[in-house]
Amino acid sequence: MKDVLRIVGIVFLAVFVLVVVMPLALAVVGVAISGVITLAVLLIKLAVVLAVGYLILVGIRAVMR
């Protein structure tokens, strides 16, 4: 009887983990991934702005010569 109660407890714990903990963990991972993607997009935008600014400066310098 004691072994049956132990097995039932383990099954209930596994169900609890699947129902409650897994969605929370996946939500945290989703937030982290979206933050990394947002940071990458911002860095790409910054790089494009710097590149365009550099090209404008080089163009102005070439025209001034």
CHARMM-style PDB file with segment names, atoms N, HN, CA, C and O in Angstrom:
ATOM      1  N   MET     1       0.836  -1.198   0.000  1.00  0.00      PROA
ATOM      2  CA  MET     1       0.000   0.000   0.000  1.00  0.00      PROA
ATOM      3  C   MET     1       0.875   1.254   0.000  1.00  0.00      PROA
ATOM      4  O   MET     1       0.557   2.255  -0.642  1.00  0.00      PROA
ATOM      5  N   LYS     2       1.990   1.171   0.741  1.00  0.00      PROA
ATOM      6  HN  LYS     2       2.248   0.358   1.262  1.00  0.00      PROA
ATOM      7  CA  LYS     2       2.872   2.333   0.836  1.00  0.00      PROA
ATOM      8  C   LYS     2       3.504   2.656  -0.518  1.00  0.00      PROA
ATOM      9  O   LYS     2       3.672   3.821  -0.878  1.00  0.00      PROA
ATOM     10  N   ASP     3       3.853   1.591  -1.266  1.00  0.00      PROA
ATOM     11  HN  ASP     3       3.716   0.645  -0.973  1.00  0.00      PROA
ATOM     12  CA  ASP     3       4.444   1.802  -2.591  1.00  0.00      PROA
ATOM     13  C   ASP     3       3.435   2.414  -3.560  1.00  0.00      PROA
ATOM     14  O   ASP     3       3.796   3.246  -4.392  1.00  0.00      PROA
ATOM     15  N   VAL     4       2.176   2.004  -3.453  1.00  0.00      PROA
ATOM     16  HN  VAL     4       1.882   1.329  -2.777  1.00  0.00      PROA
ATOM     17  CA  VAL     4       1.138   2.546  -4.333  1.00  0.00      PROA
ATOM     18  C   VAL     4       0.965   4.037  -4.068  1.00  0.00      PROA
ATOM     19  O   VAL     4       0.861   4.828  -5.006  1.00  0.00      PROA
ATOM     20  N   LEU     5       0.932   4.423  -2.792  1.00  0.00      PROA
ATOM     21  HN  LEU     5       1.016   3.780  -2.031  1.00  0.00      PROA
ATOM     22  CA  LEU     5       0.797   5.843  -2.455  1.00  0.00      PROA
ATOM     23  C   LEU     5       2.003   6.642  -2.964  1.00  0.00      PROA
ATOM     24  O   LEU     5       1.859   7.781  -3.409  1.00  0.00      PROA
ATOM     25  N   ARG     6       3.175   6.039  -2.892  1.00  0.00      PROA
ATOM     26  HN  ARG     6       3.292   5.114  -2.530  1.00  0.00      PROA
ATOM     27  CA  ARG     6       4.387   6.714  -3.378  1.00  0.00      PROA
ATOM     28  C   ARG     6       4.295   6.919  -4.897  1.00  0.00      PROA
ATOM     29  O   ARG     6       4.625   7.996  -5.394  1.00  0.00      PROA
ATOM     30  N   ILE     7       3.854   5.906  -5.628  1.00  0.00      PROA
ATOM     31  HN  ILE     7       3.586   5.032  -5.225  1.00  0.00      PROA
ATOM     32  CA  ILE     7       3.724   6.011  -7.083  1.00  0.00      PROA
ATOM     33  C   ILE     7       2.662   7.042  -7.453  1.00  0.00      PROA
ATOM     34  O   ILE     7       2.866   7.845  -8.364  1.00  0.00      PROA
ATOM     35  N   VAL     8       1.536   7.023  -6.753  1.00  0.00      PROA
ATOM     36  HN  VAL     8       1.370   6.371  -6.013  1.00  0.00      PROA
ATOM     37  CA  VAL     8       0.476   8.007  -7.013  1.00  0.00      PROA
ATOM     38  C   VAL     8       0.988   9.413  -6.735  1.00  0.00      PROA
ATOM     39  O   VAL     8       0.684  10.335  -7.491  1.00  0.00      PROA
ATOM     40  N   GLY     9       1.749   9.596  -5.681  1.00  0.00      PROA
ATOM     41  HN  GLY     9       1.996   8.847  -5.067  1.00  0.00      PROA
ATOM     42  CA  GLY     9       2.317  10.911  -5.372  1.00  0.00      PROA
ATOM     43  C   GLY     9       3.271  11.378  -6.451  1.00  0.00      PROA
ATOM     44  O   GLY     9       3.259  12.547  -6.835  1.00  0.00      PROA
ATOM     45  N   ILE    10       4.095  10.470  -6.938  1.00  0.00      PROA
ATOM     46  HN  ILE    10       4.105   9.520  -6.626  1.00  0.00      PROA
ATOM     47  CA  ILE    10       5.034  10.825  -8.011  1.00  0.00      PROA
ATOM     48  C   ILE    10       4.265  11.207  -9.276  1.00  0.00      PROA
ATOM     49  O   ILE    10       4.636  12.162  -9.958  1.00  0.00      PROA
ATOM     50  N   VAL    11       3.207  10.477  -9.592  1.00  0.00      PROA
ATOM     51  HN  VAL    11       2.905   9.701  -9.038  1.00  0.00      PROA
ATOM     52  CA  VAL    11       2.396  10.785 -10.778  1.00  0.00      PROA
ATOM     53  C   VAL    11       1.747  12.152 -10.625  1.00  0.00      PROA
ATOM     54  O   VAL    11       1.747  12.944 -11.568  1.00  0.00      PROA
ATOM     55  N   PHE    12       1.192  12.442  -9.449  1.00  0.00      PROA
ATOM     56  HN  PHE    12       1.191  11.799  -8.684  1.00  0.00      PROA
ATOM     57  CA  PHE    12       0.571  13.752  -9.224  1.00  0.00      PROA
ATOM     58  C   PHE    12       1.605  14.871  -9.312  1.00  0.00      PROA
ATOM     59  O   PHE    12       1.312  15.942  -9.843  1.00  0.00      PROA
ATOM     60  N   LEU    13       2.795  14.637  -8.805  1.00  0.00      PROA
ATOM     61  HN  LEU    13       3.033  13.767  -8.374  1.00  0.00      PROA
ATOM     62  CA  LEU    13       3.863  15.636  -8.898  1.00  0.00      PROA
ATOM     63  C   LEU    13       4.252  15.874 -10.349  1.00  0.00      PROA
ATOM     64  O   LEU    13       4.475  17.017 -10.749  1.00  0.00      PROA
ATOM     65  N   ALA    14       4.337  14.817 -11.139  1.00  0.00      PROA
ATOM     66  HN  ALA    14       4.156  13.888 -10.815  1.00  0.00      PROA
ATOM     67  CA  ALA    14       4.674  14.961 -12.557  1.00  0.00      PROA
ATOM     68  C   ALA    14       3.588  15.730 -13.297  1.00  0.00      PROA
ATOM     69  O   ALA    14       3.892  16.580 -14.134  1.00  0.00      PROA
ATOM     70  N   VAL    15       2.330  15.440 -12.997  1.00  0.00      PROA
ATOM     71  HN  VAL    15       2.083  14.750 -12.317  1.00  0.00      PROA
ATOM     72  CA  VAL    15       1.224  16.167 -13.629  1.00  0.00      PROA
ATOM     73  C   VAL    15       1.260  17.629 -13.227  1.00  0.00      PROA
ATOM     74  O   VAL    15       1.035  18.502 -14.065  1.00  0.00      PROA
ATOM     75  N   PHE    16       1.540  17.917 -11.961  1.00  0.00      PROA
ATOM     76  HN  PHE    16       1.723  17.208 -11.280  1.00  0.00      PROA
ATOM     77  CA  PHE    16       1.638  19.301 -11.493  1.00  0.00      PROA
ATOM     78  C   PHE    16       2.742  20.034 -12.240  1.00  0.00      PROA
ATOM     79  O   PHE    16       2.558  21.170 -12.677  1.00  0.00      PROA
ATOM     80  N   VAL    17       3.883  19.385 -12.385  1.00  0.00      PROA
ATOM     81  HN  VAL    17       4.032  18.462 -12.031  1.00  0.00      PROA
ATOM     82  CA  VAL    17       5.002  20.018 -13.090  1.00  0.00      PROA
ATOM     83  C   VAL    17       4.614  20.298 -14.532  1.00  0.00      PROA
ATOM     84  O   VAL    17       4.893  21.383 -15.042  1.00  0.00      PROA
ATOM     85  N   LEU    18       3.982  19.350 -15.195  1.00  0.00      PROA
ATOM     86  HN  LEU    18       3.755  18.469 -14.780  1.00  0.00      PROA
ATOM     87  CA  LEU    18       3.593  19.548 -16.591  1.00  0.00      PROA
ATOM     88  C   LEU    18       2.551  20.645 -16.742  1.00  0.00      PROA
ATOM     89  O   LEU    18       2.605  21.414 -17.702  1.00  0.00      PROA
ATOM     90  N   VAL    19       1.606  20.732 -15.817  1.00  0.00      PROA
ATOM     91  HN  VAL    19       1.562  20.107 -15.037  1.00  0.00      PROA
ATOM     92  CA  VAL    19       0.497  21.670 -15.960  1.00  0.00      PROA
ATOM     93  C   VAL    19       0.878  23.075 -15.498  1.00  0.00      PROA
ATOM     94  O   VAL    19       0.466  24.052 -16.124  1.00  0.00      PROA
ATOM     95  N   VAL    20       1.645  23.202 -14.430  1.00  0.00      PROA
ATOM     96  HN  VAL    20       1.980  22.408 -13.922  1.00  0.00      PROA
ATOM     97  CA  VAL    20       1.904  24.511 -13.839  1.00  0.00      PROA
ATOM     98  C   VAL    20       3.299  25.037 -14.177  1.00  0.00      PROA
ATOM     99  O   VAL    20       3.429  26.170 -14.640  1.00  0.00      PROA
ATOM    100  N   VAL    21       4.316  24.256 -13.960  1.00  0.00      PROA
ATOM    101  HN  VAL    21       4.211  23.336 -13.584  1.00  0.00      PROA
ATOM    102  CA  VAL    21       5.687  24.756 -14.057  1.00  0.00      PROA
ATOM    103  C   VAL    21       6.131  24.912 -15.508  1.00  0.00      PROA
ATOM    104  O   VAL    21       6.782  25.902 -15.840  1.00  0.00      PROA
ATOM    105  N   MET    22       5.796  23.961 -16.381  1.00  0.00      PROA
ATOM    106  HN  MET    22       5.266  23.157 -16.111  1.00  0.00      PROA
ATOM    107  CA  MET    22       6.256  24.025 -17.766  1.00  0.00      PROA
ATOM    108  C   MET    22       5.776  25.274 -18.501  1.00  0.00      PROA
ATOM    109  O   MET    22       6.592  25.916 -19.162  1.00  0.00      PROA
ATOM    110  N   PRO    23       4.494  25.658 -18.425  1.00  0.00      PROA
ATOM    111  CA  PRO    23       4.083  26.890 -19.101  1.00  0.00      PROA
ATOM    112  C   PRO    23       4.809  28.128 -18.562  1.00  0.00      PROA
ATOM    113  O   PRO    23       5.135  29.039 -19.323  1.00  0.00      PROA
ATOM    114  N   LEU    24       5.057  28.159 -17.263  1.00  0.00      PROA
ATOM    115  HN  LEU    24       4.793  27.419 -16.644  1.00  0.00      PROA
ATOM    116  CA  LEU    24       5.782  29.297 -16.696  1.00  0.00      PROA
ATOM    117  C   LEU    24       7.217  29.335 -17.215  1.00  0.00      PROA
ATOM    118  O   LEU    24       7.727  30.398 -17.568  1.00  0.00      PROA
ATOM    119  N   ALA    25       7.858  28.186 -17.258  1.00  0.00      PROA
ATOM    120  HN  ALA    25       7.444  27.322 -16.971  1.00  0.00      PROA
ATOM    121  CA  ALA    25       9.232  28.134 -17.756  1.00  0.00      PROA
ATOM    122  C   ALA    25       9.283  28.515 -19.226  1.00  0.00      PROA
ATOM    123  O   ALA    25      10.177  29.254 -19.638  1.00  0.00      PROA
ATOM    124  N   LEU    26       8.356  28.033 -20.012  1.00  0.00      PROA
ATOM    125  HN  LEU    26       7.630  27.433 -19.678  1.00  0.00      PROA
ATOM    126  CA  LEU    26       8.325  28.378 -21.434  1.00  0.00      PROA
ATOM    127  C   LEU    26       8.042  29.863 -21.636  1.00  0.00      PROA
ATOM    128  O   LEU    26       8.571  30.469 -22.568  1.00  0.00      PROA
ATOM    129  N   ALA    27       7.220  30.454 -20.782  1.00  0.00      PROA
ATOM    130  HN  ALA    27       6.791  29.963 -20.025  1.00  0.00      PROA
ATOM    131  CA  ALA    27       6.948  31.885 -20.877  1.00  0.00      PROA
ATOM    132  C   ALA    27       8.212  32.692 -20.585  1.00  0.00      PROA
ATOM    133  O   ALA    27       8.496  33.677 -21.267  1.00  0.00      PROA
ATOM    134  N   VAL    28       8.956  32.280 -19.587  1.00  0.00      PROA
ATOM    135  HN  VAL    28       8.726  31.480 -19.033  1.00  0.00      PROA
ATOM    136  CA  VAL    28      10.208  32.974 -19.257  1.00  0.00      PROA
ATOM    137  C   VAL    28      11.203  32.862 -20.411  1.00  0.00      PROA
ATOM    138  O   VAL    28      11.870  33.838 -20.757  1.00  0.00      PROA
ATOM    139  N   VAL    29      11.301  31.685 -20.997  1.00  0.00      PROA
ATOM    140  HN  VAL    29      10.759  30.893 -20.715  1.00  0.00      PROA
ATOM    141  CA  VAL    29      12.206  31.491 -22.137  1.00  0.00      PROA
ATOM    142  C   VAL    29      11.749  32.349 -23.312  1.00  0.00      PROA
ATOM    143  O   VAL    29      12.578  32.939 -24.004  1.00  0.00      PROA
ATOM    144  N   GLY    30      10.450  32.424 -23.543  1.00  0.00      PROA
ATOM    145  HN  GLY    30       9.776  31.945 -22.980  1.00  0.00      PROA
ATOM    146  CA  GLY    30       9.915  33.259 -24.624  1.00  0.00      PROA
ATOM    147  C   GLY    30      10.236  34.726 -24.434  1.00  0.00      PROA
ATOM    148  O   GLY    30      10.595  35.414 -25.390  1.00  0.00      PROA
ATOM    149  N   VAL    31      10.109  35.214 -23.206  1.00  0.00      PROA
ATOM    150  HN  VAL    31       9.817  34.655 -22.429  1.00  0.00      PROA
ATOM    151  CA  VAL    31      10.433  36.614 -22.919  1.00  0.00      PROA
ATOM    152  C   VAL    31      11.912  36.867 -23.145  1.00  0.00      PROA
ATOM    153  O   VAL    31      12.283  37.896 -23.709  1.00  0.00      PROA
ATOM    154  N   ALA    32      12.757  35.950 -22.718  1.00  0.00      PROA
ATOM    155  HN  ALA    32      12.456  35.114 -22.260  1.00  0.00      PROA
ATOM    156  CA  ALA    32      14.203  36.112 -22.899  1.00  0.00      PROA
ATOM    157  C   ALA    32      14.570  36.123 -24.380  1.00  0.00      PROA
ATOM    158  O   ALA    32      15.375  36.947 -24.814  1.00  0.00      PROA
ATOM    159  N   ILE    33      13.988  35.223 -25.150  1.00  0.00      PROA
ATOM    160  HN  ILE    33      13.333  34.554 -24.797  1.00  0.00      PROA
ATOM    161  CA  ILE    33      14.289  35.158 -26.577  1.00  0.00      PROA
ATOM    162  C   ILE    33      13.799  36.417 -27.284  1.00  0.00      PROA
ATOM    163  O   ILE    33      14.499  36.956 -28.141  1.00  0.00      PROA
ATOM    164  N   SER    34      12.609  36.889 -26.936  1.00  0.00      PROA
ATOM    165  HN  SER    34      12.040  36.451 -26.239  1.00  0.00      PROA
ATOM    166  CA  SER    34      12.109  38.102 -27.578  1.00  0.00      PROA
ATOM    167  C   SER    34      12.975  39.307 -27.212  1.00  0.00      PROA
ATOM    168  O   SER    34      13.158  40.208 -28.031  1.00  0.00      PROA
ATOM    169  N   GLY    35      13.505  39.329 -25.997  1.00  0.00      PROA
ATOM    170  HN  GLY    35      13.356  38.597 -25.332  1.00  0.00      PROA
ATOM    171  CA  GLY    35      14.411  40.415 -25.613  1.00  0.00      PROA
ATOM    172  C   GLY    35      15.694  40.388 -26.413  1.00  0.00      PROA
ATOM    173  O   GLY    35      16.192  41.434 -26.830  1.00  0.00      PROA
ATOM    174  N   VAL    36      16.235  39.201 -26.630  1.00  0.00      PROA
ATOM    175  HN  VAL    36      15.831  38.351 -26.291  1.00  0.00      PROA
ATOM    176  CA  VAL    36      17.462  39.071 -27.431  1.00  0.00      PROA
ATOM    177  C   VAL    36      17.207  39.491 -28.872  1.00  0.00      PROA
ATOM    178  O   VAL    36      18.037  40.170 -29.476  1.00  0.00      PROA
ATOM    179  N   ILE    37      16.069  39.095 -29.425  1.00  0.00      PROA
ATOM    180  HN  ILE    37      15.395  38.544 -28.935  1.00  0.00      PROA
ATOM    181  CA  ILE    37      15.739  39.463 -30.806  1.00  0.00      PROA
ATOM    182  C   ILE    37      15.556  40.975 -30.918  1.00  0.00      PROA
ATOM    183  O   ILE    37      16.023  41.583 -31.880  1.00  0.00      PROA
ATOM    184  N   THR    38      14.883  41.583 -29.948  1.00  0.00      PROA
ATOM    185  HN  THR    38      14.504  41.089 -29.166  1.00  0.00      PROA
ATOM    186  CA  THR    38      14.700  43.031 -29.958  1.00  0.00      PROA
ATOM    187  C   THR    38      16.040  43.744 -29.893  1.00  0.00      PROA
ATOM    188  O   THR    38      16.257  44.719 -30.612  1.00  0.00      PROA
ATOM    189  N   LEU    39      16.936  43.273 -29.044  1.00  0.00      PROA
ATOM    190  HN  LEU    39      16.759  42.481 -28.460  1.00  0.00      PROA
ATOM    191  CA  LEU    39      18.265  43.877 -28.945  1.00  0.00      PROA
ATOM    192  C   LEU    39      19.026  43.740 -30.260  1.00  0.00      PROA
ATOM    193  O   LEU    39      19.697  44.682 -30.683  1.00  0.00      PROA
ATOM    194  N   ALA    40      18.932  42.586 -30.911  1.00  0.00      PROA
ATOM    195  HN  ALA    40      18.386  41.821 -30.568  1.00  0.00      PROA
ATOM    196  CA  ALA    40      19.612  42.380 -32.193  1.00  0.00      PROA
ATOM    197  C   ALA    40      19.069  43.330 -33.259  1.00  0.00      PROA
ATOM    198  O   ALA    40      19.840  43.887 -34.041  1.00  0.00      PROA
ATOM    199  N   VAL    41      17.758  43.517 -33.296  1.00  0.00      PROA
ATOM    200  HN  VAL    41      17.132  43.065 -32.661  1.00  0.00      PROA
ATOM    201  CA  VAL    41      17.155  44.427 -34.274  1.00  0.00      PROA
ATOM    202  C   VAL    41      17.615  45.854 -34.019  1.00  0.00      PROA
ATOM    203  O   VAL    41      17.919  46.580 -34.966  1.00  0.00      PROA
ATOM    204  N   LEU    42      17.671  46.268 -32.758  1.00  0.00      PROA
ATOM    205  HN  LEU    42      17.424  45.679 -31.989  1.00  0.00      PROA
ATOM    206  CA  LEU    42      18.137  47.616 -32.442  1.00  0.00      PROA
ATOM    207  C   LEU    42      19.593  47.815 -32.845  1.00  0.00      PROA
ATOM    208  O   LEU    42      19.956  48.876 -33.352  1.00  0.00      PROA
ATOM    209  N   LEU    43      20.425  46.807 -32.626  1.00  0.00      PROA
ATOM    210  HN  LEU    43      20.131  45.945 -32.214  1.00  0.00      PROA
ATOM    211  CA  LEU    43      21.828  46.909 -33.036  1.00  0.00      PROA
ATOM    212  C   LEU    43      21.957  47.008 -34.553  1.00  0.00      PROA
ATOM    213  O   LEU    43      22.799  47.755 -35.050  1.00  0.00      PROA
ATOM    214  N   ILE    44      21.142  46.270 -35.292  1.00  0.00      PROA
ATOM    215  HN  ILE    44      20.458  45.663 -34.888  1.00  0.00      PROA
ATOM    216  CA  ILE    44      21.175  46.341 -36.752  1.00  0.00      PROA
ATOM    217  C   ILE    44      20.747  47.728 -37.219  1.00  0.00      PROA
ATOM    218  O   ILE    44      21.354  48.288 -38.132  1.00  0.00      PROA
ATOM    219  N   LYS    45      19.704  48.287 -36.601  1.00  0.00      PROA
ATOM    220  HN  LYS    45      19.211  47.832 -35.860  1.00  0.00      PROA
ATOM    221  CA  LYS    45      19.264  49.639 -36.958  1.00  0.00      PROA
ATOM    222  C   LYS    45      20.361  50.655 -36.688  1.00  0.00      PROA
ATOM    223  O   LYS    45      20.594  51.546 -37.503  1.00  0.00      PROA
ATOM    224  N   LEU    46      21.033  50.530 -35.558  1.00  0.00      PROA
ATOM    225  HN  LEU    46      20.843  49.806 -34.895  1.00  0.00      PROA
ATOM    226  CA  LEU    46      22.127  51.440 -35.228  1.00  0.00      PROA
ATOM    227  C   LEU    46      23.252  51.325 -36.246  1.00  0.00      PROA
ATOM    228  O   LEU    46      23.814  52.337 -36.666  1.00  0.00      PROA
ATOM    229  N   ALA    47      23.585  50.105 -36.645  1.00  0.00      PROA
ATOM    230  HN  ALA    47      23.129  49.283 -36.304  1.00  0.00      PROA
ATOM    231  CA  ALA    47      24.637  49.902 -37.636  1.00  0.00      PROA
ATOM    232  C   ALA    47      24.258  50.529 -38.973  1.00  0.00      PROA
ATOM    233  O   ALA    47      25.107  51.128 -39.633  1.00  0.00      PROA
ATOM    234  N   VAL    48      23.006  50.402 -39.380  1.00  0.00      PROA
ATOM    235  HN  VAL    48      22.316  49.915 -38.845  1.00  0.00      PROA
ATOM    236  CA  VAL    48      22.559  50.999 -40.640  1.00  0.00      PROA
ATOM    237  C   VAL    48      22.638  52.516 -40.568  1.00  0.00      PROA
ATOM    238  O   VAL    48      23.086  53.153 -41.522  1.00  0.00      PROA
ATOM    239  N   VAL    49      22.212  53.108 -39.455  1.00  0.00      PROA
ATOM    240  HN  VAL    49      21.849  52.591 -38.680  1.00  0.00      PROA
ATOM    241  CA  VAL    49      22.272  54.567 -39.299  1.00  0.00      PROA
ATOM    242  C   VAL    49      23.718  55.043 -39.347  1.00  0.00      PROA
ATOM    243  O   VAL    49      24.017  56.041 -40.003  1.00  0.00      PROA
ATOM    244  N   LEU    50      24.615  54.345 -38.664  1.00  0.00      PROA
ATOM    245  HN  LEU    50      24.372  53.534 -38.131  1.00  0.00      PROA
ATOM    246  CA  LEU    50      26.027  54.732 -38.691  1.00  0.00      PROA
ATOM    247  C   LEU    50      26.611  54.602 -40.101  1.00  0.00      PROA
ATOM    248  O   LEU    50      27.382  55.461 -40.528  1.00  0.00      PROA
ATOM    249  N   ALA    51      26.258  53.550 -40.819  1.00  0.00      PROA
ATOM    250  HN  ALA    51      25.631  52.852 -40.472  1.00  0.00      PROA
ATOM    251  CA  ALA    51      26.767  53.353 -42.174  1.00  0.00      PROA
ATOM    252  C   ALA    51      26.270  54.451 -43.103  1.00  0.00      PROA
ATOM    253  O   ALA    51      27.048  54.978 -43.898  1.00  0.00      PROA
ATOM    254  N   VAL    52      25.002  54.805 -43.020  1.00  0.00      PROA
ATOM    255  HN  VAL    52      24.370  54.377 -42.373  1.00  0.00      PROA
ATOM    256  CA  VAL    52      24.451  55.865 -43.863  1.00  0.00      PROA
ATOM    257  C   VAL    52      25.105  57.198 -43.522  1.00  0.00      PROA
ATOM    258  O   VAL    52      25.443  57.974 -44.417  1.00  0.00      PROA
ATOM    259  N   GLY    53      25.282  57.462 -42.242  1.00  0.00      PROA
ATOM    260  HN  GLY    53      25.008  56.832 -41.516  1.00  0.00      PROA
ATOM    261  CA  GLY    53      25.951  58.706 -41.834  1.00  0.00      PROA
ATOM    262  C   GLY    53      27.370  58.770 -42.358  1.00  0.00      PROA
ATOM    263  O   GLY    53      27.814  59.826 -42.808  1.00  0.00      PROA
ATOM    264  N   TYR    54      28.085  57.670 -42.309  1.00  0.00      PROA
ATOM    265  HN  TYR    54      27.725  56.811 -41.943  1.00  0.00      PROA
ATOM    266  CA  TYR    54      29.450  57.624 -42.814  1.00  0.00      PROA
ATOM    267  C   TYR    54      29.474  57.878 -44.326  1.00  0.00      PROA
ATOM    268  O   TYR    54      30.321  58.622 -44.820  1.00  0.00      PROA
ATOM    269  N   LEU    55      28.548  57.261 -45.050  1.00  0.00      PROA
ATOM    270  HN  LEU    55      27.860  56.657 -44.648  1.00  0.00      PROA
ATOM    271  CA  LEU    55      28.487  57.473 -46.502  1.00  0.00      PROA
ATOM    272  C   LEU    55      28.173  58.924 -46.843  1.00  0.00      PROA
ATOM    273  O   LEU    55      28.727  59.474 -47.795  1.00  0.00      PROA
ATOM    274  N   ILE    56      27.301  59.535 -46.081  1.00  0.00      PROA
ATOM    275  HN  ILE    56      26.852  59.088 -45.308  1.00  0.00      PROA
ATOM    276  CA  ILE    56      26.987  60.952 -46.311  1.00  0.00      PROA
ATOM    277  C   ILE    56      28.224  61.807 -46.068  1.00  0.00      PROA
ATOM    278  O   ILE    56      28.530  62.697 -46.861  1.00  0.00      PROA
ATOM    279  N   LEU    57      28.938  61.541 -44.969  1.00  0.00      PROA
ATOM    280  HN  LEU    57      28.688  60.818 -44.324  1.00  0.00      PROA
ATOM    281  CA  LEU    57      30.153  62.310 -44.682  1.00  0.00      PROA
ATOM    282  C   LEU    57      31.205  62.129 -45.775  1.00  0.00      PROA
ATOM    283  O   LEU    57      31.841  63.097 -46.192  1.00  0.00      PROA
ATOM    284  N   VAL    58      31.387  60.908 -46.235  1.00  0.00      PROA
ATOM    285  HN  VAL    58      30.871  60.121 -45.897  1.00  0.00      PROA
ATOM    286  CA  VAL    58      32.367  60.652 -47.298  1.00  0.00      PROA
ATOM    287  C   VAL    58      31.932  61.349 -48.591  1.00  0.00      PROA
ATOM    288  O   VAL    58      32.764  61.892 -49.317  1.00  0.00      PROA
ATOM    289  N   GLY    59      30.660  61.330 -48.866  1.00  0.00      PROA
ATOM    290  HN  GLY    59      29.984  60.888 -48.276  1.00  0.00      PROA
ATOM    291  CA  GLY    59      30.146  62.014 -50.062  1.00  0.00      PROA
ATOM    292  C   GLY    59      30.372  63.512 -49.993  1.00  0.00      PROA
ATOM    293  O   GLY    59      30.796  64.120 -50.976  1.00  0.00      PROA
ATOM    294  N   ILE    60      30.092  64.115 -48.845  1.00  0.00      PROA
ATOM    295  HN  ILE    60      29.747  63.621 -48.047  1.00  0.00      PROA
ATOM    296  CA  ILE    60      30.300  65.558 -48.673  1.00  0.00      PROA
ATOM    297  C   ILE    60      31.793  65.885 -48.826  1.00  0.00      PROA
ATOM    298  O   ILE    60      32.156  66.880 -49.454  1.00  0.00      PROA
ATOM    299  N   ARG    61      32.639  65.047 -48.253  1.00  0.00      PROA
ATOM    300  HN  ARG    61      32.345  64.239 -47.744  1.00  0.00      PROA
ATOM    301  CA  ARG    61      34.088  65.271 -48.347  1.00  0.00      PROA
ATOM    302  C   ARG    61      34.574  65.176 -49.799  1.00  0.00      PROA
ATOM    303  O   ARG    61      35.451  65.929 -50.222  1.00  0.00      PROA
ATOM    304  N   ALA    62      33.993  64.244 -50.549  1.00  0.00      PROA
ATOM    305  HN  ALA    62      33.280  63.632 -50.206  1.00  0.00      PROA
ATOM    306  CA  ALA    62      34.386  64.093 -51.956  1.00  0.00      PROA
ATOM    307  C   ALA    62      33.918  65.276 -52.779  1.00  0.00      PROA
ATOM    308  O   ALA    62      34.612  65.706 -53.700  1.00  0.00      PROA
ATOM    309  N   VAL    63      32.749  65.807 -52.458  1.00  0.00      PROA
ATOM    310  HN  VAL    63      32.184  65.457 -51.710  1.00  0.00      PROA
ATOM    311  CA  VAL    63      32.230  66.973 -53.196  1.00  0.00      PROA
ATOM    312  C   VAL    63      33.041  68.222 -52.865  1.00  0.00      PROA
ATOM    313  O   VAL    63      33.237  69.081 -53.725  1.00  0.00      PROA
ATOM    314  N   MET    64      33.509  68.327 -51.634  1.00  0.00      PROA
ATOM    315  HN  MET    64      33.350  67.629 -50.935  1.00  0.00      PROA
ATOM    316  CA  MET    64      34.258  69.520 -51.216  1.00  0.00      PROA
ATOM    317  C   MET    64      35.627  69.586 -51.886  1.00  0.00      PROA
ATOM    318  O   MET    64      36.198  70.671 -51.996  1.00  0.00      PROA
ATOM    319  N   ARG    65      36.169  68.453 -52.337  1.00  0.00      PROA
ATOM    320  HN  ARG    65      35.705  67.572 -52.248  1.00  0.00      PROA
ATOM    321  CA  ARG    65      37.504  68.471 -52.954  1.00  0.00      PROA
ATOM    322  C   ARG    65      37.486  69.047 -54.315  1.00  0.00      PROA
ATOM    323  OT1 ARG    65      38.528  69.131 -54.964  1.00  0.00      PROA
TER     324      ARG     65
END
